[in-house]
């Protein structure tokens, strides 16, 4: 029985079970202010790109990030951002927050995120307060911290032995004031007491007077002001003769942006020539600029998408660092999310999710991203100097985030005006008694000073001891990391899903589902078949490879190599998961890739590889090899197509490297006598030399052979296999008289063919490295689409070429689809189900007149107490089966059954004019008639009695919910129909006056009996009736109760 004020009943749907993808909501809070360098119009496209990359390349295909953007208005204030964040958290159920950037908005939002325990990643957050992770436990900062600027300036001062510093800053400009005050506090921590000079930029400051005051304290002057003020200060310095080489000026322009003004000297006015000469005395601190094709491509994509999606034209403005930091921040969150999902972790545990992002390094679009153990990025900076001829600033030194200190750039040097060298390096800048006559040599010796010097000396000695102790501790910590043996696997932990089953090459090519239904993968090399078992290990699906060695000696060298291999993480590198070390059988567990090796894919004639597809495969190999060559592993040594494996998304990953002590004997002499053709990928200088160690130039040659395989889809040297065996081919490669190389047909694009020929040049020193290969190939591949386009192209090409394979299964699919549709139509209205299956929204719909039926079993509670749960289920199933069969003969829709309650409606979702009351009434009469013959299985002598209530009126219907959508009815009509049932009697049909009048409109088809006026809860006094019979003569069965 339902006894409620308002009744809302819904129908469960099966949409998510059909599609099987778990949506993870991520909120984005970004300022909506065109003057901000990190406004939504500038960063929105980067967020979209990053979310797409995470979904396509980082996350498991069972999961998908859904972004919810919330601009919080103009101006950096805390007025709206916390409320917007709360909306995202409580209404959208977000698992993480991206942004905000500015301090006033970020501080309250980051505190909320810590309270909710969800990760928050910002593209800025440069104030020092965010360093305290007690207050902000889930905050990760992707840009830089103002607090680190003092270290950058300090490295310059240390390089040139500068100790007397003055700082001039504009207290009326927020950015300039922050830098000035931060440097004041920071330099004091480093032992430098800067002389601070502040001014109000809104007034008309006397720049010359400020410079003269600074000159009484130092010859190194830091300027922290907007761009126009910097230029006026430098012109004033030129006017009073401070730019001839006796002074050096420094300023901060993190990157080009109108946000902090134009810091350039050029204004196309009469002062340009003076300003240019003055700027020769200026050094500039800036964020290290992202270089290379990747960032250029990223910038072009951002500009294009911003104009298309956000109606924002960058024009001559550059894509700035903050835009890239938001992009990298989302990638970092995606990596941590994927790792957490892989190990079955809780993605809503913000504390643990944040720790997965911390103490981590990866290659981002803004360069190498180094997140320290406190969740802050160790940003790299450049020290810039102006070239006197061009007037352009260029880097002369760097301050690396992971290698603090002043690092001069090779091949360039600072231009000091008049070649005087750095101020302070010549003993002409201070008077004998210092800038302010306070030199110790001019003062009387004070015993207190002597004691002070002794104390300082002792403190310095203690500091040295502490530093030495720290270095020793760090060394021990590194050794402990090397000796970490968590990668060791016991054989009992390896679970083979279908032990001993393998796939032949033919079956691999013929079965589209072979990788998913079998537990082993196979590759064919020459005439031999190599089976790679597949097993589950701690929730990971792994490829299990047998180790040729009988016993593994875990000495320091072995542990060092394994530790290096474990740390390699790249989308085009197969992950090392673990290995067994105990005899008799030793195994290596590697990341499993569903499509087998690249050799298998190339041999599969059912896959039509166009040049877009081939370029994607080649680019993956280049990316992976470039990463290996720049890693501590340095080179592969056994690169060939069978060592390039392919994922279900057709991403190529490189495997079998970095662990020589675990794999087969790879000596050249050994390979020359093997029958698997492995020596055909080895560079000629290694084949013929006494030193057979792997080299990077040798890897480039091996890459060229793989490139030839991709181009021709043939084994290496396939054109001479009919006349030469493998041994003869290797002999000709070694002899190089003439040089033997595989043939490439004329259909190969010229740029790829040129690259191929450079890579297999006979002289290894003339071969390009993978950095050059990457640049050349990316340049030649421009216009072939972005990463997502290529991925979709791969999947589209593969799907098109598998059509004829799945033709025999199409009929089965149609049958199963019909079954699913029929099941869905039984649960949801057909029209509603069709719209949902077509991906269309179902808007709520009002219905002017419907009739609603409610029924309830009398005494169901006592009946349940005398029956087992199974018997109750059987009873309800038998009863509702009878009811459902009656419904098929009437124009009605079954809304829901909840326990013993049964609800039916007529007149929706398809309107039937004025017949709704007639259909429900006839159905009700039939249901009462069917109860006369209904028997309870386990209580055959018991009589089952029900109450029925009907009411007509308007209502609203719609689908509610996303995870398990339900078709719901809303309105007072639902509540009143329920009241008719609860105030009814056994085996009688209780109807309202509205329903009685609707039935009377059909003439004498129905017979009624007035019940009189009845007090109905929530409705007051109502006149109601009993429906006695219909035109078929059904009698009132209440006497049979």
N, C-alpha and C positions, 0 to 999 in steps of 0.2 A: 504494500500500500504506500502511495506517495502522499505525504502530508507536509507540503511546503507552500511558501507564499508565491514563489515564481518558479515555474518549471522550465528548464532548458535541457532538451534532449538532443543527442548527437549520434551520428553514425561513424564508426571508425573506418578509415581508409587504409589502403595498402601501398601508397605511393613510394615511400622510402624503401619498402622491401623490394619493390620492382627495380628501382634504380641503384640501390645499394651503396650510396655515397654519403659519408658523414660530413655535414657542413660544420665548419668551425668559424665562428663569427669573430672578426677583429675590428675594433673601433679605431677611427683615425680622427684626431682633433688637430686642426690646423687653422691658423688665423686667416680671416678673409679681409686682407688689407693689401691693395695693390702696391703700396709703398714698401712693404716688407719683403726681404729677399727670400723668405720661406713661406710666402702666401700660398693659399690653396691653388691659385691659378698657376703658380710656378711649380709646386711640388706634387700637384694632383696626378699629373701624367706619370711621374716617377713612382708614386704609390701604385698606380694601375699596372705599370710594367713589372714592378717587383712582385706584386700579388700573382700576376700571371706566371712569372718565372718560378715562384715557389710552387704553384699548383702543377706546373708542367714538368719541372725538372728536379724538385727537391722532395715534395711530399709523395708518399705512397698514393697510388691511384684510387685507393678507397677513401681518401680524405680530400677535402677541398676547402680552401680559405674563402670566406665571403667577407668583403670589406664594407663597413658602414661609416661613411664620412660625415663628420659634423663640424662644419666651420663655426667658429665661436665669435664671429664679428670682428670689427676693426679695433685696433689699439691693443697693446699688450697689457691687459688687466686681468684681475682674478674675478671679475664680475660674472662672467657667463661660463667660463670653461668648466668649473666644477659641476655646474648643473647639467651641461652637455654631457660630461663624462658619466654622471649618474643616469641620464637617459639611456646612454649606450649600455651601461652595465645592467640596469634593471629591465629595460624594454627589449634590448637586442640580445642579451645574454652573452656579451663578448667574453672571449677568453684572454684577450690581450689588448693593450692600448698602444697606438703609435702617435707620438706627439703628446702635448704641444711642444713648441720650441722655445718661446720666450719665457723668462724667469717668472714673471708675475703670474702667468697662467699655469706654468708647469708645477710650481711649488705646491699649491693645494691639490692639483690633480694627482701628482706623484704620491702625496700623502694618502689620498683616497685609494690609489692603486695598491699601496702597501697594506692598507686596512682590509681591502678586498682580497688581497693575496693573489693579484694577477700581475704578469710582467708588463712593464711600460718601457718603451724604447723611444728616445727622442733624437731628432737630428741636430739638436743644439744643446741647451741646458748648460751654458758655459760658466755660470756663477759657481763660486767655490762652495756654497752651502750644500750643493748636491753631492759633494764628495762624502758627506756623512751618511753612510748607508744604514745607520741605526734609525734615522728618520725617514730614509727613502730606500727600504730594503729590496725593492723589486725594480729599481730604476737602472737602465743601461743607457749611457751617453755615447752617441756615435760621432760627435763633432770634436770639440776640443774644450779644454777648461782654461779660463783666463788665468788660473793659478799657475799654469805651466809656462806662461810667457816669461816669468821671472827667470826660469831656468834657461830659456832660449837667450834672453839678453845676458844672463850670467855667463853662458858659454862664450859669448863674444867678448865680454869684459875679461874673462879669464885668459882668452887667447891673446889679447893685446895688453894684459896687465893694467887694465883700467880699474881704478878704485874710487875715483871722485866723479860722481854722477849728479847731474841736475835733471829734473823732470818738470816740464811745462805742460799743464793740461787745462782743458776747458771744462770747468765744473758745470756749465750749463748744458753740455751735450752728454747724454746718458752713456753712450758708448765710450767716449773719450774719458769721462770721469771714472768709469769702471776700470779701464786699463790703467789710468794714472794711479788710482788708489790701490789697485791690485799689485802693481809694480812696487809701490811704496812699501807695502807690507811684505811682499815676497822678497825683495832685495835685502830688506833688513834681516830676514831669516837667514839669508846667505852671507851676512856679515858686511853688507854695503849700506851705508846711511845716505840715501839720496837727498839732495836739497830740493824740496818741493816748492813749485811756484804755480799757483792756480789763478785763473782769471775768469771773468764772465764774458762769454762770447757774444751775448746779446748787446753789450755796450760797445764802446769803441776803444778796445785795449791798446795800450802803448807797447807794441811788440819790441821795439828797440830797448826800452827800459827793462823789460822782462829778460831779454837776452843778455843785457849788461849785468843784471843781477846774477844770472846763471854763470856768467863768465868769471865772477868773483869766487866761485866755488868749484868750478870744474871746467874741463875742456871737452867733455862728452855730455851732450844735451839730448835728452829724449823728448820728442814732441808728441803729445797725444791730443789731437784736435781733428775736426772735420777737414776734408781735403782742401777747401778754399783757404782756411786758416793756416794750414801747413805751408801753402804757397806764399801767403803774406809774411809768415814768419821767416821763411828762407830768403825772400826778397829783402826783408829788414836786415837779416844777417849779412847779406851781400853788401848792403848799404853801409853798415858800420864796420866792414872789413873782417868779418868772421868766417868767410868762406875761402880763404886763401891757403888752407891746409893746416892752420893751427888748431882748429876745432873740428869735431865730427858730430853730425846730427843723426838721429835715428827716429824713425816713426813706424807705425804699424798699419798696414793695409792687408788684411787677411786675404782678400781677393777683390777683384774689380766689382764694385757695386755702387749704385747711386745711394744706397742706404747710408753709407758713411762719407759720401761725397767723392768728387774726382780728385785723387791724390797726384795726378800728373802735373807737370810744370807747364804744359802747353795749353794756352787759352786763346791763341790767335789775337793777342793784343800787343801793345808796345812793350810790355814787360817780359815777353817770352824769352828774349835773349838773356836778360839778367837772371830770370828764373832758372833757365837751363844751366848757366854757369854755377848758380848757387846750389842746384841739386847735385852737383858733382861732389859736394861734401855730405850728402845724405845717404845713409844706409837704411834699408827697409826690411822689416820682418813680415813675412807672409806665409800662409799655409802652402805646403808643397803642392804645386799644381799637378793635377792628374794629366798624364801624357799618354800618347799612343792612340791606336786606331779604335780600341774598345771605347774609350771615353768620348772620342769624336763621334763614333756611331751612336753612342748613348745620347750625346747632346743633340744630335740631329733628330733622333727619335722623339726626345722630350719636346723640342720646339714644334715638331710636326703635330704631335698629339695634343699639346697645349693649345695650339691654334684650332685644331679640329674639335676637341672635346671640351675645352674650357674658354674658347674664344679669347685667347690671350696670345699676343704676338710679341715674341722676345725682341724682334727687330735686331739691333746691334748688341743687345745685352747677352752676355755669356751665361751658359748654364752653370750656376755657382756650386760651391762645395756643399752647401746645406741641402740642395736638391739631391745630390749624390749620396749624402749621408743618410737621408731618409730612405732612399732606395736600398743602401747597404744594410740599414737597420732591419728592414723587413726580411731581407735574405738571411740575416743572422737569426732572427726569430724563427724563420722557416726551418733552418738547420736544427736549432734546438728542439723545435716542435717535432720534426721528423725523428730525431734520436729518441725523444721521450715516447713517441708512439711505438717505435721499434722495440723498446724494452718494456712496453706496457705500463708506462708511467702515467701520472695524473697531469694532464695538460693545464689544468686549472690550479695546480700548485705553483703559484708565481715564484715562490722562494727558490724551489728546485729548478724551475724553468730558467730563471735568471742565472743561476749558477752554471747551467749548461752553456749560457752565452758568454760568461765571464772567463777570463784567463784563456783566451782563444785568439787564434790568428787565422785570417783567411783573405783571399784576394777579392777585393771589391771593386766597384766601378771607380771609387775615389782612391784606388791604390791599395797597398797592403793595409788591411784593417787589423790593428792589434788592440784587443780589449784586455785590460789588466784584471788582476784578481779582485779589484774593487768595482768592476763594471764600467770603468771609464776608458775611453779610447786614448791610447798613447799616440798622439798625432805628430806627424813630421812637419817641420817648418823649413823654410828657405830664407837665407840672408841675401838680399838683392842689392846690387850696386848699379848705378847708371853708367852706361857706356858714353863717354864724352862726345863721340862722333854721332852716334845714332840717336842719343837721348832716350834710349829704351833701358828699362831695368831688367837685369838678368841675374840668375843665381850665381853666387860666388862661393857659397858654403851651405851646408845643410845641418839641421839638427834632427836626427832620426828618432822616432818615437821609441824604438827598442834599443837604440845605441846612443844614449845621451852624450852631449858634448859637441864642440865645434868641429865640423868635418869639412875641410876645404874641398872644393870641387876641382878635380884635376884639369889642368889646361887653362884655367882662368884665374885671375887675381883681382883684388880690389884696386880701383884706380884712385890713388890719393892725390888731391890737388897739388900741383907744383912738385910732385914726386917727393913730398916731405915725409911720407910714411905715416903710420898711425900715430895720432897724438898720444903722448905719454911714453913712446918708445925712445924719444930724445929728451935729455934732461934740460929742456929750455922752457917748459911750460909752467912750472912752479918757480916761485922765487925761492931764495935760500931757506926761508921760513914758511913755505907753503903758500896756498892761495889766500889764506886769512891769517898769516903769521902765527900759525899754531903748530909748526913743526916741532917735534921733541928736541931737535938740535938747538932750537932757539929758547928753550925753556930751562929753568933751573931743575936739576935732578931732584925729584921728590921720592922719599922712601916708599910712599904708598904706590907710586908708579912702579917701582922696582918689585914690590910684592905682587902687584897686579900682573907684571910680565911673567913672574915665576908661576903664578897660578895659571895663566894662559898657557904657558909651556907645558905644565902638567896636564892640562885639559887636552892639549893637542896630542900629547903622548897617549893619553887614554883613548882619544878618538882614533889614533892609528891602530892601537891594540884592538879596539872594537871593530874597526874596518877589517883588519886581518882575520878576526874571529868570524865575522860575517862571511867573508870569502871562503873560509874553511867550511863553514856550515853549508854554504851554497854548493860547494863541491861535493860534500857528503850527500846532500839532497839530490844532486844530479846522479850520483852513483846509485842511490836508492831507486831512482826512476828507472835506471838501466836494469836493475836487478828485479824489477817488478815482474812477477811471473803469472799475473792474472790471465794471461793469454793461454796458459797451458790447459789443455782439454783432456779429460779422462774418457776412455772409449765408451764407458757406460752412458755418458751424456750425449753421445751421437745416436740419434734415432733415425734409422732408415725407414722411410714410409713404405717402400715396396722393394725389399732387398733382392738384389741379384738381377733385376730387370733392366735391360738396356734397349736402346733404339738403334736400329741400323740407319744408315744414311738415307736409304730409300724411304723408310717409314717416317723419318724426320721430315722429308720433303713432302710426303703425302698427307700427313696428319696436321691439321691446324691446331689441334688441342693436345698434341703429344707432350709438350713441355708441361702442361698443366695436369695431365692425368698420369704420367709416369714419374718414377722417382729418380731416373737417371737420364743423362743427356749423352749423346755420342758425337764424335767427330771422326772423319775418315781422313787419314794421312797416307798418301800413296795407296797401298793395297791393304793396309792394316787399319783396324777399327779400334779406336780408343774410347773406352767407356768411362764416363765421369759420374760416379754415384752422387746422388743428391740426398741430403739428410736434414733433419731439424736439430738445431742446437740452441737451446735457451730461447726459443721463439723465433730464431733466424733460420731461413732456408739457405743452406750452404752447399757449395760444390766441394766434394771431398776428394782430395788428390793424394795418392799414395806417395810417401817419401822413399826415394831409392836407398838412402843410407839405412844401415841396420841399427845404429845407435847414435843419438844426438848428444854431443858433448856441450853442456851448457856453460861454456867458458865466457869470459868477458866479451870477446870479439863476437861470438854468436849472439849473445844477449844484446849487444850494441846494434847489430844488424837488424835483429827482430824488432827492437824498440823503434828504430828509425822507420822500418816498414809499417809498423802499427800506426805511427803518427801521420802517415801520408793520407790525406783526406781530399779527394777531388772527384768531381762528377764524372771524369773520364778515367778514373783509376779504380780497379776492382779492390774492394776493401779486404784486408787481411783480418780474419776473425779469430783464428787460433790454430793450435797444432797439438798433436799428442807427442809425447817424448819417451814413453815407456814401451820397450819391445813387447811382443814380437813385431807388430805392425805399427808403422808411424804414418800419420796423416797430417795434411795441411787443410784447413777449412778456409775457403775463400767465398766472397760474395757470389751468389748464384745469379746467372743471367739467362733468362728464359729462352732466348733465340739461339743459343749455342755460340759457336765461334764465327768470326767474320768469314772464315773459309767456308763454313756451312751455308751462310747467307748468300755468298757469291755463287756457290754451286747450285743453289735452289733456283731452277729455271722458272718456277712459278712466280718469282718476285721480279717484276719489271723495274729495274733500276734506271731511272732517267738521271740526267746530270745534276738536277737539284738534289736528288736523293744521294748520289755519289759524293757530291761536294759536302753534304752534311756528314757522311761517314768519314771522309778525309779530314774535315775540320776537327772532328772528335779525336782522331788519332793525333793530330798535330797538337791539340790542347793538352792531351794526356802526356805526350812526350816532352813538351815544353815544361810542364810541371815537374816531371821526373828529372830532367836535366838541370833544373834550378833548385832541386831538393838535395838533401845530404846524400841521397842514393847516387846521384850524378848521371848514371846511365843504365840502360836496360840490359843489353848484351845478348838477348835471345829474341829480339823482336821479329815476329812473323805473324801471318794472318791467323794462325791457330791460337796465338797468344793474345788475340784481340777478341773479346767476347761481347755479345750484343744483348741488350736488355729488351724487355717487352715493348719499350717505347723506341726501339731502334737507336739507342744511344750506345756508342762503342766505348768499352772500358778496357784498359790495358792490364794484363795480369802476368804472372810468372816472372817476377823480377825482384831484385833486392834481397833474395834469400838463397844465395848460391849454395850454401852448405846444406840446403834441404832438397834441392832438385837433382835431376840426373846429371851425370858427367857430361859437361858441355865442351870438352876439349875439341879442338878442330879435328885432330886425328880420329877421335871417336866418332864425330859427326860424319866424317867423310865415308865411313864404312857402315853407317846406319842406312836402312832402307826407307826412312820416312822423309827423305829429301831436305832435312833441316839445314844442311850446309848451303843450300841455294840462296838463303837470305843473308849469308855472312859476307862481309866486305872482303874484297880480294886481298887487301894488305894483311888482313888477319889470317886468311887462308894460307897465304904463302910465308908468313912471318914466324919467327921463333917465339915472339911475344904474342900470346893469344888472348890477352886480357881485353875485356870489353872497353870500347871507346865511344865517345859521343859521335864522332865521325862515322864509326861503324853502324851506329843506330840510324844515322841519316841514310846510309846505303840501304839498310834493311827496310826503312820506310819507303824508299824508292821502289823496291821490289813489290811491297804491298800495294803501292800506288798503281803499279802496272797490273796487278791482279784485279784491282777495282775497275780499272779502265777496260780491260779486256775480258774479265770474268773467266780467266784461264789460269792454270797453274803456271809458275815461273818457267820460262824457257819452253813453253808448251809447243812452240813452232818447230823445235828441233828434237822433240822427244822421239819421233819416229826413227831418227837416224843416230841419235846419241843416247847412251844411258847416263844416269846421274853422275857416275864417276868420271865419264868423259867430259861432261859439261863442266864439272868442277875443275878438271885439269885445264880446260881452255880458259876458264875465268882466272886461274892462277897464272897461266902463261901470258895472257893479255897480248897475244900476237896472232891475229888481231884481237882487239878488245871485244869480248862477247857480252852482249846485253839482250834482254828480252825485247821482242818487237812490240810496237804500239801502233794501232791502226790509225788511219787518217781522220777518223771521226772524233778523235780526242781534241778538245779545245787547245788552242796554241799556248795559252798561259799555263795550263796544267802540264802540257808536254814539255815546255821549257823548264818548269820547276822539276819535273821528273829527271830530265837530263842533267840538271845541275846537281841533283842529289846523288846520282850514281857515277859522278866523275871518277876517273881512275885515281887522281891525286886527292887524298882525303882532305888536305888543307884547303882545296878549292871548293869543297862542298859547303853549302850554307848551314848555319846552325838553326835550331828549331825556332829561335826568336825571329830570325830573318824569314824562315819558312812561314811562320805564322803571319807576319806582316805582309809578305808577298801574296799568300793565299787569301787572306781577308781582303786585300786590295782588289784582287782579281775576282773575288766573289761578291763584290758590291752589286746591289740590285737583285740579289737572289732571295731577299726576304730576311726578316729577323728570325730569332731563335724559334719563336712560337710558330711563325709561318712555316719554317722548315720542318718542325715537328709534325704539324698538321699535314704537310705535304707527304712526309714519310708514311704516316698512318693511312692517308688517302690512297697513295700508290699501292701500298701493301694490301689494303682492303679490296681495291679494284682487281688486283691480280689473284685474289683468292675466291672470286665469285664462283668460278666453275668447280672449285673444290667443295663448296658448301651447297651445291645445287641439290644433292641427294638428301640433304638435311633440311631443306627449306620446308618441305611438307610437314615434317615433324615440328618445326618451329611454328608454323601456322596453326597446327592443332593445339600446341601448348599455349600459343597466344590467345586462341579462342577460349580455351579453358580459363585463362587468367581474366579475360574480359568478362566471361560469364560470371565468374566468381565476384568480380568487382561490381558487376551490374546487380548482383544479389545483395550487395552491401550498400551501395550508393545508388541513387536514381541514375538511370541510364544517361540522361542528358548531362547530368553533373559529371558522371564518370568520364564521358566522352571529352568534355572540356578539360578535365584534369589530365587525362592521358595525352591530350594534344598540347599540354603545357600552357593552357589558357587560364586566366584568373576567373574565379567564380564570384561575381559580385552578389551581395545580398539582394533579395528580390521580395517585394511586397505583394501579397495576395489579398484581394478585397474580400473574398468569401470562400472559406473552406469548412469542412466538417471533420472534427477530430473525435476519435474513438479511444476510450480507455477501458481496460478490464482488469480485474484483480481476483485472485483465488481466495475465497473465504476460508478461514481456518488454516491458512498455509503455515503459520508458525507452529501450531500443534502438530500438523501433519509432518513437518520437517523434523520435529523432535522425536517422532516415532519411526523415522526412516533413516536409512544410511545416506550419506552424500551421493553415492552412486545411484541409489533408488530415486532420489529427488531429481537427479539429472535425467534419468530415464523417463520419469513422469513428465517433466517439462518438455523434453524432446518429443515424446508421443503427443502431448497436448498441442504443442506449437506446430507440429507436422500437420495435424488435422486443421488447425486454424489457417496455416499457410496454403493448404490445398483449397480452402474456401476462398481465400483472397484472390486466387488466380482467376476466379469467375466474376470478379468485380473490378471496377475502375478505381482502385485504391492503391496506396503506397504504405508498406510497413515501415514505420519509423524506427522502432526499437523494442526490444524485450529486456527488461531489467528484473531478474528474479522472476516473480510470479506476475509482474505487470506487463501488459501488452498494449502497444500504442500503434494506431493506424490513422491515416489521414486520406482524405479525398479532396481533389481540387488543386493539388500541387504534387510534384513540380510542374505537371502539365494541367492547365486549367480545363475544366469540363463543364463550363457554364453553370447552370442551376442544378446539375445532376449530382453534385457532391453529397448532399444530404441523403438523397435516395440511394446512392451506392452504399454509403456507410450503414444506413438503416437495414437494407436488404442483407448486407453482410452480417450484421449483428443478429438478425433473425436466424440466419443459417447457422451461425456459431452456436446459438442456444439450442437449436434443433439437434446439432451434432453432439452436444453434451449428453443427450438422453441415452446415447449408445456408447459413450466413452467409458472405459473401464481402466482403473489403476492396476497395473500389473501385480504389484506386491500387496495390494489391498483390494482384491476384486469385489468385495462386498461394500466397500465405501463409495459413497456418491460424491462427485466433485461438483461444487457449486461456485459460480462466479458472479460478480457484479459488473454491470456494463453502464458506462456513462457517455453521453454524446452532447456535443455543443458545436454550434456554427458561428463563424465570425471571421474577422481579418487576422492575418498573422504575417510575420516576416521569416523567410528561410534563407539560409546561406551556409557556406562551409567555414568552419572555425578551426584554427590551429594549423601549424606547419608540420610538426613531427608526425602526428597521427591525426590527420584532418577528419572532422566529423560534420555531417550534414545536420544542422540544428534548426529547430523551430522556436520562434520567440513571439511573445505577445500574450495578452490577457485571455485570448481564446484557449490557449493551451491550459492555463491555470483553471479556467472555468470548466472545461471538459473533465479535468481531473477531479474537481469538486463534485460534478455530477456522478462520477463513479464512486467516490468515497461516501457520498450520501445516499447511494442506491441500496437495493435489496437483492437477495440471492435470486438468481435466475430471472432477473427483470432488467429491462432496458430503460434507464433513467435519462430523459432528454430535457433540454431547456426549452423555454417558450420560443426562442429564436429558431431552434431546429424543428420544433413542431410546426411553426408557420412555413418553414422551407419545405417540409414534407407535404403539408396541406396544399401547397401550390401544384402538386401532382395529382390532384383529384382525390378519389376515394381509394387509392392504392394501400393506405395504411390506416390502422385503427388505433386510437389513443384513449387513454384514461387519465383524467386530471388528478394530479396528486395534491393540488392546492398550493398554497403559499408555503415556502420553506425558507428558514433562516440559513443562509450559506455563509461560511466563514470568509471574510474578506470581500463579500459581495452584497451583504445585507439580505433583504427579503426578495426571493425570486419565485416566480410561478413556474412550476415544472410539471412534467407529464410522464406517464408510463407508455411506452410503445407496446401495444398489445399484439398486433399481427400485421402481416402484409397481405398483398393480393392473393398469395397462395394459401391463405387461411391458417397461418401459424398461430398457435394458441399461446396464451400466457402459461409458462411452465413453473411458475413460482409455487403452485400447489404441489408440485412433485418434489419439492425440496426435502 
